[in-house]
Amino acid sequence: MRFLPYQDGNGQPFQEVLYYDNKDLTPYRLIAPSQFGMEDPIAEFIAFLRKDRKNKDSFKNSFKFGTKAKVFAPVIVREEMEKGVQVWELSPTLCKEIYSVLMNEDFENEDLMDPKTGRDFSVKVSPSGKTFTAPTGKSYPVNDIALMPRQKTSAIHTNAEQAEKILSSVPNLKEIFEKLVKPADELKSLLDDYIAISSGAGTAAVDSTTASTSAAASPTGSAPVSEEALNELFSDM
């Protein structure tokens, strides 16, 4: 497979996406709107819970809502060239492994993602013995993945016209994920449902509208998937 040239807003070769993964809110991952400069009721709620550090229950509860990060990379798979550009969701472990290769002194004068003189990567997949259960209830096997850069450099395609076609079809991942952000009203509704249930269970909670107003007034200091499949990762359909 081959990583394609890409830069996120911070100049990194992959697209990092922050998301909320609180099963008490929803079984699905929610992209954090604040990373795109959008209204984020969950971030405001976290700020409200952490405002009073003396309230240990609220402060502890805030960490249930913290963001997590996923990294995505545009790639082509040599055995699946007919599929064009695909998007690969990288685990934190695999991402670190890739960065260690990119920073290796053996390649310090090379751009491994250069479309003309970069390198393909060999991918070794082996069963981990673990499974992942999707929000739909379906289970999937989790594989261990090891990457190794090929010894010889190569172009992404031997045909210059086809190479340009591949490069021009690399998606803007930031724009894709920005479009998948849930509306603020929908996030507030999820929070209100959570708060109602938590209040009934005796857990420290507060109305999300109050939390949003207070936080605004007092701010506190994997395998390749298609572009369409990204929507399924962050959507309750």
C-alpha positions in Angstrom: 0.0 0.0 0.0 1.0 3.6 -0.4 0.4 6.7 1.8 -0.6 9.6 -0.4 0.7 13.2 0.1 -1.6 15.0 2.6 -1.4 17.8 5.2 -3.8 18.7 7.9 -4.2 22.2 9.3 -1.1 21.6 11.5 1.1 20.4 8.6 0.9 16.8 9.7 0.7 14.0 7.0 -2.5 12.5 8.5 -5.8 14.0 9.6 -6.5 13.9 13.3 -10.1 13.9 14.4 -11.2 14.5 18.0 -14.4 12.8 19.1 -16.5 12.0 22.1 -17.1 8.4 23.0 -19.5 8.3 26.0 -21.8 5.3 25.8 -24.2 7.0 28.3 -24.9 9.6 25.7 -25.0 7.4 22.6 -23.4 4.2 21.4 -21.9 6.1 18.5 -18.9 8.4 18.3 -19.6 12.1 18.1 -17.2 14.4 16.4 -16.2 17.3 18.6 -17.5 20.5 17.0 -15.1 22.8 18.8 -12.1 21.6 16.8 -13.8 23.2 13.8 -14.7 26.4 15.6 -18.3 25.4 16.0 -20.7 25.5 19.0 -19.9 22.5 21.2 -22.5 21.9 24.0 -20.5 18.9 25.3 -17.3 21.0 25.6 -19.3 23.7 27.4 -20.7 21.0 29.7 -17.2 19.7 30.5 -16.1 23.2 31.3 -19.0 23.7 33.6 -18.4 20.5 35.5 -14.7 21.4 36.0 -15.5 25.0 37.0 -15.8 24.1 40.7 -12.9 21.9 41.5 -14.1 21.5 45.1 -17.0 19.5 43.8 -15.1 16.3 43.3 -18.1 14.3 41.9 -18.7 16.8 39.1 -15.0 17.2 38.4 -14.5 13.4 38.2 -17.7 13.0 36.1 -16.3 15.5 33.5 -13.6 13.1 32.5 -16.2 10.7 31.1 -16.8 13.3 28.4 -13.2 14.0 27.4 -12.3 13.8 23.7 -10.3 11.0 22.2 -8.4 11.1 18.9 -8.4 9.1 15.8 -6.1 9.5 12.8 -7.0 9.0 9.2 -4.8 8.7 6.1 -5.5 8.6 2.4 -3.9 5.6 0.8 -4.0 3.4 -2.3 -3.9 -0.4 -2.0 -1.9 -1.9 -4.8 -4.1 -5.0 -5.0 -7.2 -2.7 -5.1 -6.2 0.0 -7.5 -9.6 -0.2 -9.1 -11.0 1.3 -5.9 -9.0 4.4 -6.2 -8.1 6.4 -3.1 -9.2 4.8 0.2 -9.1 6.2 3.7 -7.4 4.2 6.5 -8.3 4.7 10.1 -5.1 4.3 12.1 -4.9 3.1 15.7 -2.7 5.1 18.1 -0.2 2.3 18.2 0.0 2.0 14.4 0.2 5.8 14.0 3.2 5.9 16.4 4.9 3.1 14.4 4.4 5.0 11.2 5.8 8.2 12.6 8.8 6.3 13.9 9.5 5.1 10.4 9.1 8.6 8.9 11.5 10.0 11.5 14.1 7.2 11.2 17.6 8.4 10.3 17.6 6.0 7.3 15.0 8.2 5.7 15.9 11.6 7.1 16.6 12.9 3.6 13.6 11.3 2.0 9.9 12.0 1.7 8.4 8.6 1.9 5.0 10.0 0.6 6.4 11.7 -2.4 4.3 10.7 -5.4 7.3 10.1 -7.6 10.1 9.0 -5.3 8.3 7.8 -2.2 8.0 4.2 -1.0 5.2 1.6 -0.8 4.7 -0.1 2.6 4.3 -3.9 3.0 1.5 -4.7 5.4 1.5 -7.8 7.6 -1.8 -8.7 9.1 -2.1 -11.2 11.9 -5.0 -12.2 14.2 -4.9 -10.5 17.7 -7.5 -12.8 19.2 -9.6 -9.7 20.1 -12.9 -8.6 18.8 -14.6 -5.2 18.4 -18.4 -4.9 18.9 -20.0 -2.2 16.8 -23.0 -0.1 18.1 -25.2 -2.3 15.9 -24.1 -5.3 18.1 -22.1 -7.0 15.3 -18.7 -8.2 16.3 -15.6 -7.9 14.1 -12.1 -9.5 14.5 -9.3 -7.1 15.5 -6.0 -7.7 13.7 -2.5 -6.7 14.6 -0.9 -4.8 11.7 2.8 -4.3 11.1 4.2 -2.0 8.4 7.5 -2.0 6.6 8.7 0.4 3.9 9.8 -1.3 0.7 13.5 -1.1 -0.2 13.0 0.5 -3.6 11.4 3.8 -4.2 8.6 4.1 -6.8 6.0 6.3 -8.2 2.3 6.0 -7.2 1.6 5.1 -10.8 3.8 4.4 -13.8 1.4 6.4 -16.0 1.8 10.2 -15.3 -1.9 10.8 -16.2 -3.1 8.1 -13.9 -0.9 9.4 -11.1 -2.3 12.9 -11.4 -5.8 11.4 -11.4 -5.0 9.7 -8.1 -3.6 12.8 -6.5 -6.5 15.0 -7.6 -9.0 12.5 -6.0 -7.4 12.7 -2.5 -10.3 13.9 -0.3 -10.2 16.9 2.0 -10.7 14.9 5.2 -11.2 18.0 7.3 -14.1 19.1 5.2 -15.6 15.5 5.3 -15.5 15.3 9.1 -16.7 18.9 9.5 -19.9 17.9 7.6 -20.4 15.0 9.9 -20.6 17.1 13.0 -24.0 16.8 14.8 -26.1 20.0 15.1 -25.7 21.8 18.5 -29.4 21.2 19.3 -29.0 17.5 18.8 -26.0 17.4 21.1 -27.9 19.4 23.7 -30.8 16.9 23.5 -28.4 14.0 24.1 -27.0 15.9 27.1 -30.5 16.6 28.5 -31.4 13.0 28.3 -28.2 12.0 30.0 -28.7 14.6 32.8 -32.3 13.5 33.4 -31.2 9.9 33.8 -28.2 10.8 36.0 -30.3 13.1 38.2 -32.7 10.2 38.8 -29.7 8.0 39.8 -28.4 10.6 42.2 -25.4 11.6 40.1 -24.3 15.3 40.2 -25.8 17.0 37.1 -27.1 20.2 35.8 -29.3 21.4 32.9 -27.3 21.6 29.7 -28.6 25.0 28.8 -27.5 26.4 32.2 -24.1 24.7 31.7 -23.7 26.2 28.2 -24.5 29.7 29.4 -22.2 29.4 32.4 -19.3 27.9 30.4 -19.6 30.7 27.8 -19.6 33.4 30.5 -16.7 31.8 32.4 -14.5 29.8 30.0 -11.9 27.5 31.5 -8.2 27.6 30.8 -7.4 -0.7 11.5 -8.1 -1.5 7.7 -8.7 0.9 4.8 -12.2 2.3 4.5 -14.0 4.2 1.8 -14.9 7.9 2.1 -18.6 6.8 2.4 -17.7 4.5 5.3 -16.5 7.4 7.4 -20.1 8.5 7.7 -21.0 5.2 9.3 -18.3 5.6 11.9 -19.9 8.8 13.2 -23.6 8.4 12.4 -26.5 6.6 14.0 -28.1 6.3 10.6 
